[in-house]
Amino acid sequence: MKKTYISLLSILMLSASSLNAQTKETQQADKLFKRFEYVAAAEEYLKIAEKGKADAYVFKQLADSYFNMFNAAEASKWYARAIEKDQDAETYYRYAQMLKAQGKYEDANKQMQQFAAKAPADQRAKDFKANPNYLPKLLDKQKQFEVKSLDINSDKSDFGAVLYQDQLFFASARNAARKTYGWNDEPYLDVYKATHNVDGTITNPEPVTELNSKWHDGPVTISADGKTMYFASESFKEKSFEKDKSINSKLSQVNLFKATNTNGKWTNITPLPFNSNAYSTSNPSLSKDGKTLYFSSNMPGSIGGIDIWKVAVNEDGSFGTPENLGSKVNTEGNESFPFISEDNKTLYFASSGRQGFGGYDVFAYNMASGEAVNMGKPVNSEKDDFAFTFNTEKNLGFLSSNRSGVDNIFLATPVCGVEVITIVTDAKTGAILANAKVAIVDDKKNVIATEMSNAKGEVTYYVECNKSYTIQAAKDGYESNTFPVAASKGPKATVNAPLNPIDVIVTETEVILKPIYFEYNKSNITAEGAFELDKLVQVMQNNPNMVILAKSHTDSRGSDAYNMNLSDRRAKSTVQYIISKGISKDRISGKGMGESEPKEDCKENCTEEQHALNRRSEFLIVKK
């Protein structure tokens, strides 16, 4: 559930608008609304709506009535009608909150966009604009990384970046002095390297001259010790090609080559033994232990046009027989640009044959489970997205994409997220509690999501890391409770949520609940207060003849008259909440006591804790 807290000034503004907009038709409903009798007010506004005489004002008043009664579904229903004609910013904000309370995050964001456009100076609007993807569903697999273009990109193709220590190697067509390639009218590719600085910037791109030829060169992979490189180049390098007389041309293939690091220079360049002028071998990735080389090829045995292959690298430097990774990775389409993670658990690759957003998409293949998963946006787009690599030590990934119109390199920074698993149980027996209502609340008391526990008593949420949260758990017959979720780096956090069976103390004269506290200078029911009031509802349901007087108290701040008025509004809010839960209005009444009966008689020297204790409600039994 979600409750938006509004200031007294906001209430006065709403009352003023009511006065300006009320008509004879709405006079009775408006009167009830201004008296905070929202259940009765809603009934009167509904009558108007059912007669077909409702306008945007009535719809808004209906929605606000349900908003104040904590009824998200009905509030949303009428806010939707209200905004058919332009409304003020706060209406859109409230509508968004009610949608969030039902887990309708995408719809809520649409309303927040309207709110932000109408109230751009409002901090809530600023917070939304700064972080529109806060909601946990967008922290799931669809958004694993933040992506941004690198400053070292040129106006030509740049792709295939891999970070080794403080050097970023990549392929680029930026050398304007080079001969152009007819396919895309860009210069032939060269291998480049740039410096990855301590502050995270990447600067000073320069060609790796000893690797580059007059044909295509790159991309590369480097062994963990930095002594060996494998890179792609053309078979022309070895004078290997086929003649096509029909077009009067020599045709080469992309092949793989090995180079050795000698005093900072790459030397001893040799072709790999499984190269051929009949098929290509390209886009290499070496495992951290140096024992397996992954690459792409259209060699015989491929499932589709281009497949992902692997080959064993023996201790003596020789190679085994290339193996196709099979249908769990490859499809009838094209799979290319493999990259094996440092722990050998995940193989990243690009595919045009799997369901995606369009063009090539990047997938993560779990080597243990054999499952390939689309990495979602923003790693992927409607364009070609490929050549994803990740450096565990730096916690940085690199992605290549033509989403900006030309192949560019993008920095992929992991989104820090935590999987919060809540397990709801009976505090006395330890039994699992299914169908418990579980909400997760951020540090600003915003309810992010609400779900029902499954047969295992579990609810799972995905939230941002390094932030604290609170779990609210409730179930009929049990005391609602809250459980802290400490700030964590993830990836998982387990919250045990034992709930005590409701055992409300009912004396001859009083139903004793935990105090129903109110925030300073406010009269709306808080989420914590609602959980506690639900216990009173259950007692009254179990005792159908019981009649209750709710006494509301304030702290000693403010004048006697103001506090008496404030406590009266609080008493009415309490009564309206109980009525909204199905209790007859004849069985519940409220009385404001102001500061006349303090629980802590400290007067001007009260601490904040003592003030909070004095802001309370009590429930006297008028009739059993």
C-alpha positions as CSV (number, residue, x, y, z in Angstrom):
1,M,0.0,0.0,0.0
2,K,1.0,3.6,-0.5
3,K,0.1,6.7,1.4
4,T,1.1,10.1,0.4
5,Y,1.6,12.6,3.3
6,I,0.4,16.1,2.5
7,S,1.0,19.2,4.6
8,L,-1.7,21.2,6.4
9,L,-1.1,23.9,3.8
10,S,-2.0,21.4,1.0
11,I,-5.2,20.5,2.9
12,L,-6.2,24.1,3.1
13,M,-5.5,24.6,-0.6
14,L,-7.7,21.6,-1.4
15,S,-10.4,23.0,0.8
16,A,-10.2,26.3,-1.0
17,S,-10.5,24.7,-4.4
18,S,-13.6,22.9,-3.1
19,L,-15.2,26.1,-2.1
20,N,-14.5,27.6,-5.5
21,A,-15.8,24.6,-7.4
22,Q,-18.7,23.5,-5.4
23,T,-22.3,23.7,-6.7
24,K,-25.7,23.0,-5.2
25,E,-25.3,19.5,-6.5
26,T,-22.1,18.9,-4.6
27,Q,-22.9,21.0,-1.6
28,Q,-23.6,18.0,0.7
29,A,-20.7,16.0,-0.5
30,D,-18.4,18.9,-0.2
31,K,-19.5,19.5,3.4
32,L,-18.7,15.9,4.3
33,F,-15.4,16.1,2.5
34,K,-14.4,19.3,4.4
35,R,-15.4,17.5,7.6
36,F,-13.0,14.7,6.7
37,E,-15.9,12.2,6.5
38,Y,-14.6,10.7,3.4
39,V,-16.7,7.5,3.4
40,A,-19.9,9.5,3.4
41,A,-18.4,12.1,1.0
42,A,-17.5,9.4,-1.5
43,E,-21.1,8.0,-1.3
44,E,-22.5,11.4,-2.1
45,Y,-20.1,12.1,-4.9
46,L,-20.9,8.6,-6.3
47,K,-24.5,9.5,-6.4
48,I,-23.7,12.5,-8.6
49,A,-21.6,10.4,-10.8
50,E,-24.3,7.7,-11.2
51,K,-26.7,10.4,-12.3
52,G,-24.3,11.3,-15.1
53,K,-23.8,14.8,-13.7
54,A,-20.2,14.4,-12.6
55,D,-17.5,16.6,-14.0
56,A,-13.7,16.7,-13.5
57,Y,-14.2,18.3,-10.1
58,V,-16.4,15.5,-8.8
59,F,-14.1,12.8,-10.1
60,K,-11.2,14.5,-8.4
61,Q,-13.1,14.8,-5.1
62,L,-14.1,11.2,-5.3
63,A,-10.5,10.2,-6.0
64,D,-9.2,12.4,-3.1
65,S,-11.8,10.8,-0.8
66,Y,-10.5,7.3,-1.6
67,F,-7.0,8.6,-1.4
68,N,-7.5,9.7,2.2
69,M,-9.2,6.4,3.0
70,F,-6.2,4.4,1.8
71,N,-8.2,2.8,-1.0
72,A,-5.7,2.7,-3.9
73,A,-7.9,0.9,-6.4
74,E,-10.9,3.2,-6.2
75,A,-8.7,6.3,-6.0
76,S,-6.9,5.3,-9.2
77,K,-10.2,4.6,-10.9
78,W,-11.4,8.1,-10.3
79,Y,-8.1,9.9,-10.8
80,A,-8.1,8.4,-14.3
81,R,-11.4,10.1,-14.9
82,A,-10.3,13.3,-13.3
83,I,-7.3,13.8,-15.6
84,E,-9.4,13.4,-18.7
85,K,-9.6,17.1,-18.3
86,D,-6.4,18.9,-17.3
87,Q,-5.8,18.9,-13.5
88,D,-3.2,20.5,-11.2
89,A,0.1,18.9,-10.6
90,E,-0.8,17.3,-7.3
91,T,-3.6,15.3,-8.8
92,Y,-1.1,13.6,-11.2
93,Y,1.2,13.0,-8.3
94,R,-1.5,11.4,-6.2
95,Y,-2.6,9.3,-9.1
96,A,1.0,8.1,-9.6
97,Q,1.2,7.1,-5.9
98,M,-2.0,5.1,-6.1
99,L,-0.8,3.3,-9.2
100,K,2.5,2.4,-7.5
101,A,0.5,1.1,-4.5
102,Q,-1.0,-1.5,-6.9
103,G,2.3,-2.4,-8.5
104,K,1.5,-0.6,-11.8
105,Y,4.9,1.0,-12.1
106,E,4.9,1.8,-15.8
107,D,1.5,3.5,-15.6
108,A,2.7,5.4,-12.5
109,N,5.7,6.7,-14.3
110,K,3.5,8.1,-17.0
111,Q,1.6,10.1,-14.4
112,M,4.9,11.2,-12.8
113,Q,6.0,12.5,-16.1
114,Q,2.9,14.7,-16.3
115,F,3.5,15.8,-12.7
116,A,7.1,16.7,-13.4
117,A,6.1,18.7,-16.5
118,K,3.6,20.7,-14.4
119,A,5.8,21.2,-11.4
120,P,9.4,21.1,-12.5
121,A,10.7,22.9,-9.5
122,D,9.1,20.4,-7.1
123,Q,11.8,18.2,-5.5
124,R,9.6,15.2,-6.1
125,A,9.7,16.1,-9.8
126,K,13.5,16.6,-9.7
127,D,14.0,13.3,-8.0
128,F,11.9,11.5,-10.6
129,K,13.8,13.1,-13.5
130,A,17.2,12.3,-11.9
131,N,16.3,8.7,-11.4
132,P,13.2,7.6,-13.3
133,N,14.2,3.9,-13.2
134,Y,14.2,3.6,-9.4
135,L,11.4,1.1,-9.3
136,P,12.7,-2.5,-8.8
137,K,11.2,-4.0,-11.9
138,L,13.6,-2.0,-14.0
139,L,16.5,-3.2,-11.8
140,D,15.8,-6.7,-12.9
141,K,17.5,-8.4,-15.9
142,Q,16.2,-5.7,-18.2
143,K,18.7,-3.2,-16.7
144,Q,21.9,-4.8,-15.5
145,F,24.2,-1.9,-16.7
146,E,24.3,1.8,-17.2
147,V,25.6,2.5,-20.7
148,K,27.4,5.6,-22.0
149,S,29.5,6.3,-25.1
150,L,33.2,6.7,-24.7
151,D,34.9,10.0,-25.5
152,I,37.6,8.2,-27.6
153,N,35.0,7.2,-30.3
154,S,35.6,8.6,-33.7
155,D,33.2,9.3,-36.6
156,K,34.3,5.9,-38.1
157,S,33.8,2.4,-36.8
158,D,35.2,1.7,-33.3
159,F,34.4,-1.6,-31.6
160,G,35.6,-4.8,-29.9
161,A,37.1,-3.2,-26.8
162,V,38.9,-5.3,-24.2
163,L,40.6,-3.9,-21.1
164,Y,44.0,-5.4,-20.0
165,Q,45.4,-3.7,-16.9
166,D,45.5,0.0,-17.8
167,Q,45.2,-0.4,-21.6
168,L,42.1,-0.6,-23.7
169,F,42.6,-2.4,-27.0
170,F,40.0,-2.0,-29.8
171,A,39.6,-2.1,-33.5
172,S,39.0,1.2,-35.4
173,A,38.6,2.5,-38.9
174,R,39.7,6.0,-37.9
175,N,42.9,6.1,-39.9
176,A,42.0,8.4,-42.8
177,A,45.3,7.8,-44.5
178,R,44.3,4.1,-45.0
179,K,42.7,2.7,-48.1
180,T,38.9,2.6,-47.8
181,Y,37.0,-0.6,-47.7
182,G,34.2,-0.9,-50.2
183,W,31.6,-2.5,-47.9
184,N,31.1,0.6,-45.8
185,D,33.4,3.1,-47.5
186,E,35.5,3.4,-44.4
187,P,39.2,2.8,-44.0
188,Y,40.4,-0.7,-43.2
189,L,40.4,-1.6,-39.6
190,D,43.5,-1.2,-37.4
191,V,44.2,-2.3,-33.8
192,Y,44.4,0.6,-31.4
193,K,45.1,1.0,-27.7
194,A,44.1,3.7,-25.2
195,T,45.0,4.5,-21.6
196,H,42.6,3.7,-18.8
197,N,43.4,6.3,-16.2
198,V,43.0,6.1,-12.4
199,D,40.1,8.5,-12.5
200,G,38.2,6.2,-14.9
201,T,38.8,8.3,-18.0
202,I,40.1,6.7,-21.2
203,T,42.5,8.8,-23.2
204,N,45.3,8.8,-25.8
205,P,44.1,6.3,-28.4
206,E,47.0,5.2,-30.7
207,P,47.6,2.5,-33.3
208,V,49.5,-0.7,-32.3
209,T,51.7,-0.4,-35.4
210,E,53.4,-3.7,-35.2
211,L,50.1,-5.5,-35.5
212,N,48.5,-3.5,-38.3
213,S,48.7,-4.3,-42.0
214,K,47.1,-2.7,-45.0
215,W,44.1,-5.0,-44.5
216,H,41.6,-5.4,-41.7
217,D,43.2,-6.0,-38.2
218,G,41.4,-6.6,-34.9
219,P,39.8,-7.2,-32.5
220,V,42.2,-8.9,-30.0
221,T,42.3,-10.9,-26.8
222,I,45.3,-11.1,-24.4
223,S,46.4,-13.8,-22.0
224,A,46.2,-13.1,-18.2
225,D,50.0,-12.7,-18.0
226,G,50.1,-10.3,-20.9
227,K,52.6,-12.4,-22.8
228,T,50.3,-13.7,-25.6
229,M,47.8,-12.0,-27.9
230,Y,45.4,-13.6,-30.4
231,F,43.9,-11.2,-32.9
232,A,42.0,-11.3,-36.2
233,S,43.4,-10.2,-39.5
234,E,43.0,-11.1,-43.1
235,S,44.4,-14.2,-44.8
236,F,46.2,-11.8,-47.2
237,K,48.7,-11.5,-44.4
238,E,49.8,-15.0,-45.3
239,K,49.2,-14.6,-49.0
240,S,46.2,-16.9,-48.6
241,F,43.2,-16.1,-50.8
242,E,41.0,-17.4,-53.5
243,K,40.6,-16.0,-56.9
244,D,37.1,-15.2,-58.2
245,K,37.4,-14.8,-62.0
246,S,33.8,-13.7,-62.3
247,I,34.6,-10.5,-60.5
248,N,38.3,-10.4,-61.3
249,S,39.2,-10.3,-57.7
250,K,41.2,-12.1,-55.0
251,L,39.1,-13.0,-52.0
252,S,40.6,-13.4,-48.5
253,Q,39.2,-14.6,-45.3
254,V,39.4,-13.3,-41.8
255,N,41.8,-15.5,-39.9
256,L,43.3,-15.7,-36.3
257,F,46.9,-14.9,-35.5
258,K,49.1,-15.2,-32.4
259,A,51.6,-12.7,-31.3
260,T,54.1,-12.6,-28.4
261,N,54.9,-9.6,-26.2
262,T,58.7,-8.9,-26.4
263,N,59.9,-5.9,-24.5
264,G,56.5,-4.2,-24.9
265,K,56.2,-4.9,-28.6
266,W,54.1,-7.6,-30.3
267,T,56.4,-9.9,-32.3
268,N,56.5,-13.5,-33.7
269,I,53.1,-13.1,-35.5
270,T,52.0,-16.5,-36.6
271,P,48.7,-17.9,-38.0
272,L,46.7,-20.4,-36.1
273,P,46.7,-23.9,-37.6
274,F,43.0,-24.2,-38.1
275,N,42.7,-21.1,-40.4
276,S,41.5,-21.6,-43.9
277,N,40.9,-19.6,-47.0
278,A,37.6,-21.4,-47.3
279,Y,36.1,-20.0,-44.1
280,S,36.7,-17.3,-41.5
281,T,37.9,-17.5,-37.9
282,S,37.6,-14.3,-36.0
283,N,36.7,-12.4,-32.8
284,P,38.9,-14.4,-30.3
285,S,38.5,-14.6,-26.5
286,L,41.0,-16.5,-24.3
287,S,40.0,-18.0,-20.9
288,K,41.9,-16.6,-17.9
289,D,43.8,-19.9,-17.5
290,G,44.9,-19.7,-21.1
291,K,43.6,-23.2,-21.8
292,T,40.6,-22.4,-24.1
293,L,40.3,-20.1,-27.0
294,Y,36.7,-19.1,-28.0
295,F,36.1,-17.6,-31.5
296,S,33.5,-17.2,-34.2
297,S,33.6,-19.0,-37.5
298,N,31.5,-20.3,-40.4
299,M,33.7,-23.4,-40.7
300,P,32.0,-26.7,-41.7
301,G,29.9,-28.0,-38.8
302,S,28.3,-24.6,-38.1
303,I,24.6,-24.6,-37.3
304,G,24.0,-21.2,-38.8
305,G,25.9,-18.6,-40.9
306,I,28.5,-17.9,-38.2
307,D,28.7,-19.8,-34.9
308,I,30.7,-19.7,-31.7
309,W,33.5,-22.3,-31.4
310,K,36.1,-23.2,-28.9
311,V,39.5,-24.9,-29.2
312,A,41.9,-26.3,-26.5
313,V,45.3,-24.5,-26.1
314,N,47.8,-27.1,-25.0
315,E,50.7,-26.5,-22.7
316,D,53.2,-27.0,-25.5
317,G,51.4,-24.2,-27.5
318,S,49.7,-26.6,-29.9
319,F,45.9,-26.6,-30.5
320,G,43.2,-29.2,-30.2
321,T,40.4,-29.7,-32.7
322,P,37.8,-26.8,-32.8
323,E,34.4,-27.7,-31.2
324,N,31.1,-26.1,-32.0
325,L,29.3,-24.9,-28.9
326,G,26.1,-26.4,-30.1
327,S,22.5,-25.4,-30.2
328,K,22.3,-24.0,-26.7
329,V,24.5,-21.1,-28.0
330,N,24.3,-21.2,-31.7
331,T,21.2,-20.9,-33.9
332,E,20.3,-20.9,-37.6
333,G,21.2,-17.2,-37.6
334,N,24.6,-15.7,-36.7
335,E,26.4,-15.8,-33.3
336,S,29.6,-13.9,-33.0
337,F,31.9,-11.9,-30.7
338,P,32.3,-14.4,-27.8
339,F,33.8,-13.3,-24.5
340,I,34.5,-15.7,-21.6
341,S,34.3,-14.3,-18.1
342,E,37.3,-14.5,-15.8
343,D,35.6,-17.2,-13.7
344,N,34.7,-19.3,-16.7
345,K,31.1,-19.2,-15.6
346,T,29.6,-16.9,-18.2
347,L,30.0,-16.6,-22.0
348,Y,28.8,-13.4,-23.5
349,F,28.1,-13.4,-27.2
350,A,26.1,-11.5,-29.9
351,S,23.3,-13.2,-31.7
352,S,20.9,-12.2,-34.6
353,G,19.1,-15.5,-34.4
354,R,17.6,-15.3,-30.9
355,Q,14.6,-13.2,-29.9
356,G,15.8,-9.7,-29.2
357,F,15.2,-6.0,-29.8
358,G,16.5,-6.0,-33.3
359,G,19.8,-6.7,-35.1
360,Y,22.5,-8.3,-33.0
361,D,21.7,-8.5,-29.3
362,V,24.1,-9.5,-26.5
363,F,23.3,-12.6,-24.6
364,A,24.8,-14.1,-21.4
365,Y,25.3,-17.9,-21.5
366,N,25.5,-19.7,-18.1
367,M,28.1,-22.4,-18.6
368,A,26.6,-24.5,-15.8
369,S,22.9,-24.3,-16.5
370,G,23.2,-24.1,-20.3
371,E,20.8,-21.1,-20.4
372,A,21.4,-18.1,-22.7
373,V,19.7,-14.9,-21.5
374,N,19.1,-11.6,-23.3
375,M,20.9,-8.9,-21.4
376,G,18.1,-6.5,-22.0
377,K,18.2,-2.7,-22.3
378,P,20.2,-0.6,-22.2
379,V,22.9,-3.1,-23.2
380,N,20.7,-4.0,-26.2
381,S,18.8,-1.8,-28.5
382,E,16.9,-1.9,-31.7
383,K,20.2,-1.7,-33.5
384,D,23.3,-4.0,-33.6
385,D,24.7,-4.5,-30.1
386,F,27.8,-6.8,-29.8
387,A,31.3,-7.4,-28.5
388,F,30.5,-7.2,-24.8
389,T,33.5,-7.7,-22.6
390,F,33.9,-7.3,-18.8
391,N,36.9,-6.7,-16.6
392,T,36.2,-8.1,-13.1
393,E,39.1,-6.2,-11.4
394,K,37.9,-2.8,-12.6
395,N,34.2,-3.8,-12.4
396,L,33.7,-2.4,-15.9
397,G,32.2,-3.7,-19.1
398,F,32.5,-2.5,-22.7
399,L,29.9,-2.8,-25.4
400,S,29.9,-2.1,-29.1
401,S,26.8,-0.8,-30.9
402,N,25.7,1.2,-33.9
403,R,22.8,2.7,-32.1
404,S,24.2,6.2,-32.8
405,G,24.5,5.5,-36.5
406,V,28.1,4.1,-36.6
407,D,29.8,1.4,-34.6
408,N,30.9,3.0,-31.3
409,I,32.3,1.7,-28.0
410,F,30.2,2.2,-24.9
411,L,31.1,1.9,-21.2
412,A,28.9,-0.5,-19.4
413,T,28.8,0.1,-15.6
414,P,27.0,-2.6,-13.6
415,V,23.8,-1.4,-11.9
416,C,24.2,-2.3,-8.2
417,G,21.1,-4.2,-7.1
418,V,20.0,-6.5,-4.3
419,E,17.6,-9.4,-4.4
420,V,15.6,-9.1,-1.1
421,I,13.9,-12.4,-0.1
422,T,11.3,-12.1,2.6
423,I,10.1,-15.2,4.4
424,V,6.9,-14.8,6.4
425,T,6.2,-17.2,9.3
426,D,4.1,-17.6,12.4
427,A,6.2,-16.3,15.2
428,K,4.9,-18.8,17.7
429,T,4.9,-22.0,15.6
430,G,7.4,-21.2,12.9
431,A,4.8,-22.3,10.3
432,I,5.1,-20.8,6.8
433,L,2.5,-18.1,6.1
434,A,1.3,-18.0,2.5
435,N,-0.9,-15.1,1.2
436,A,0.6,-12.6,3.6
437,K,0.7,-9.0,2.2
438,V,4.3,-7.9,2.0
439,A,5.4,-4.4,1.1
440,I,8.9,-2.9,0.7
441,V,9.3,0.7,1.7
442,D,12.3,3.0,1.0
443,D,13.9,5.4,3.4
444,K,11.5,8.2,2.4
445,K,8.5,6.0,3.3
446,N,7.6,5.4,-0.3
447,V,6.0,2.0,-0.8
448,I,7.9,0.6,-3.8
449,A,5.9,-2.6,-4.3
450,T,3.4,-4.9,-2.6
451,E,3.0,-8.6,-3.2
452,M,1.4,-11.6,-1.6
453,S,3.7,-14.3,-0.2
454,N,3.8,-17.6,-2.1
455,A,3.3,-21.1,-0.9
456,K,6.7,-21.0,0.7
457,G,5.9,-17.8,2.5
458,E,8.3,-15.9,0.2
459,V,8.3,-12.6,-1.6
460,T,11.2,-11.4,-3.6
461,Y,12.0,-7.8,-4.5
462,Y,14.9,-6.3,-6.5
463,V,16.1,-3.0,-5.1
464,E,19.0,-0.7,-5.3
465,C,22.1,-1.6,-3.3
466,N,23.7,0.5,-0.6
467,K,20.3,1.8,0.5
468,S,18.3,0.8,3.5
469,Y,14.7,-0.4,3.2
470,T,11.8,-1.6,5.4
471,I,9.6,-4.7,4.9
472,Q,6.0,-4.4,6.0
473,A,4.2,-7.7,6.5
474,A,0.5,-8.2,7.3
475,K,-1.9,-11.1,7.4
476,D,-5.4,-11.6,8.7
477,G,-5.3,-12.9,12.2
478,Y,-1.8,-11.7,12.8
479,E,-0.2,-8.5,14.1
480,S,1.3,-6.5,11.3
481,N,5.0,-5.7,11.7
482,T,7.9,-4.0,10.1
483,F,11.4,-5.5,9.5
484,P,14.5,-3.5,8.6
485,V,16.6,-4.3,5.5
486,A,20.1,-3.0,6.0
487,A,22.0,-1.3,3.2
488,S,23.8,-4.0,1.3
489,K,26.1,-4.4,-1.8
490,G,24.1,-7.6,-2.6
491,P,23.6,-9.7,-4.5
492,K,21.1,-11.1,-2.0
493,A,19.6,-10.3,1.4
494,T,17.2,-12.6,3.3
495,V,14.7,-11.0,5.7
496,N,12.9,-13.3,8.2
497,A,9.4,-11.8,9.0
498,P,7.8,-13.7,11.9
499,L,4.3,-12.4,12.7
500,N,2.6,-12.8,16.0
501,P,-1.0,-14.1,16.1
502,I,-3.3,-11.2,17.0
503,D,-3.8,-11.2,20.7
504,V,-5.3,-7.8,21.4
505,I,-5.8,-6.8,25.0
506,V,-9.4,-6.1,25.5
507,T,-10.3,-4.9,29.0
508,E,-13.7,-3.9,30.4
509,T,-13.2,-0.3,29.3
510,E,-10.6,-0.3,26.5
511,V,-9.1,-2.0,23.5
512,I,-5.4,-1.6,24.0
513,L,-3.4,-1.3,20.8
514,K,0.1,-0.1,20.1
515,P,-0.2,3.7,20.0
516,I,-1.5,5.1,16.7
517,Y,1.1,7.8,16.3
518,F,0.7,10.8,14.0
519,E,3.4,12.9,12.4
520,Y,3.9,16.4,13.7
521,N,1.2,18.8,12.5
522,K,-0.5,16.1,10.4
523,S,-3.8,14.2,10.7
524,N,-3.6,11.6,8.0
525,I,-3.3,7.9,8.8
526,T,0.2,6.6,8.3
527,A,1.0,3.1,6.9
528,E,2.1,2.0,10.3
529,G,-1.1,3.4,11.9
530,A,-3.2,1.6,9.3
531,F,-1.6,-1.7,10.2
532,E,-2.4,-1.2,13.9
533,L,-6.0,0.0,13.2
534,D,-6.6,-3.2,11.3
535,K,-6.4,-5.0,14.7
536,L,-9.2,-2.9,16.0
537,V,-11.2,-3.7,12.9
538,Q,-10.8,-7.4,13.6
539,V,-11.8,-7.0,17.3
540,M,-15.0,-5.2,16.3
541,Q,-15.8,-7.8,13.6
542,N,-15.4,-10.5,16.2
543,N,-17.6,-8.5,18.7
544,P,-20.5,-7.2,16.5
545,N,-22.2,-5.3,19.4
546,M,-19.1,-3.4,20.4
547,V,-19.1,0.4,20.1
548,I,-15.9,2.4,20.3
549,L,-15.0,6.0,21.1
550,A,-11.6,6.9,19.6
551,K,-9.9,9.7,21.6
552,S,-7.1,11.5,19.7
553,H,-4.4,13.5,21.5
554,T,-1.8,16.0,20.4
555,D,1.6,17.1,21.8
556,S,1.9,20.4,23.6
557,R,3.3,22.4,20.7
558,G,0.9,25.0,19.3
559,S,-2.0,26.8,20.9
560,D,-4.7,25.0,22.9
561,A,-7.3,25.9,20.2
562,Y,-5.1,24.8,17.4
563,N,-4.3,21.5,19.1
564,M,-7.9,20.8,19.9
565,N,-8.8,21.3,16.2
566,L,-5.9,19.1,15.1
567,S,-6.8,16.3,17.4
568,D,-10.4,16.5,16.2
569,R,-9.2,16.0,12.6
570,R,-7.0,13.1,13.8
571,A,-10.0,11.5,15.5
572,K,-12.1,11.9,12.4
573,S,-9.3,10.4,10.2
574,T,-9.2,7.4,12.6
575,V,-12.9,7.0,12.5
576,Q,-13.0,7.3,8.7
577,Y,-10.4,4.6,8.4
578,I,-12.4,2.1,10.6
579,I,-15.6,2.8,8.6
580,S,-13.8,2.3,5.3
581,K,-13.0,-1.2,6.5
582,G,-16.7,-2.1,6.7
583,I,-17.5,-1.2,10.3
584,S,-20.8,0.6,10.7
585,K,-20.5,4.3,11.4
586,D,-22.9,3.8,14.3
587,R,-20.3,1.8,16.1
588,I,-17.4,4.2,16.0
589,S,-17.0,7.8,17.0
590,G,-14.1,10.1,17.6
591,K,-13.3,12.9,20.0
592,G,-10.3,15.3,19.9
593,M,-8.7,15.9,23.3
594,G,-6.0,18.3,22.2
595,E,-3.2,18.5,24.7
596,S,-5.5,18.1,27.7
597,E,-4.5,14.6,28.6
598,P,-0.8,14.2,27.9
599,K,0.8,10.8,28.4
600,E,4.1,12.5,29.2
601,D,3.4,15.6,31.2
602,C,6.6,17.4,30.2
603,K,5.1,20.6,28.7
604,E,7.8,23.0,27.3
605,N,10.7,20.6,28.0
606,C,9.4,17.6,26.1
607,T,11.8,15.6,24.0
608,E,10.9,14.5,20.4
609,E,10.2,11.1,21.8
610,Q,7.9,12.4,24.5
611,H,6.1,14.6,21.9
612,A,5.6,11.5,19.8
613,L,4.1,9.6,22.7
614,N,1.6,12.4,23.3
615,R,0.4,12.3,19.6
616,R,-1.7,9.2,20.0
617,S,-5.2,7.6,19.8
618,E,-7.0,5.6,22.4
619,F,-10.0,3.3,22.0
620,L,-12.6,3.3,24.8
621,I,-15.4,0.7,24.9
622,V,-18.7,2.5,25.0
623,K,-20.7,-0.7,24.6
624,K,-19.8,-4.4,24.5
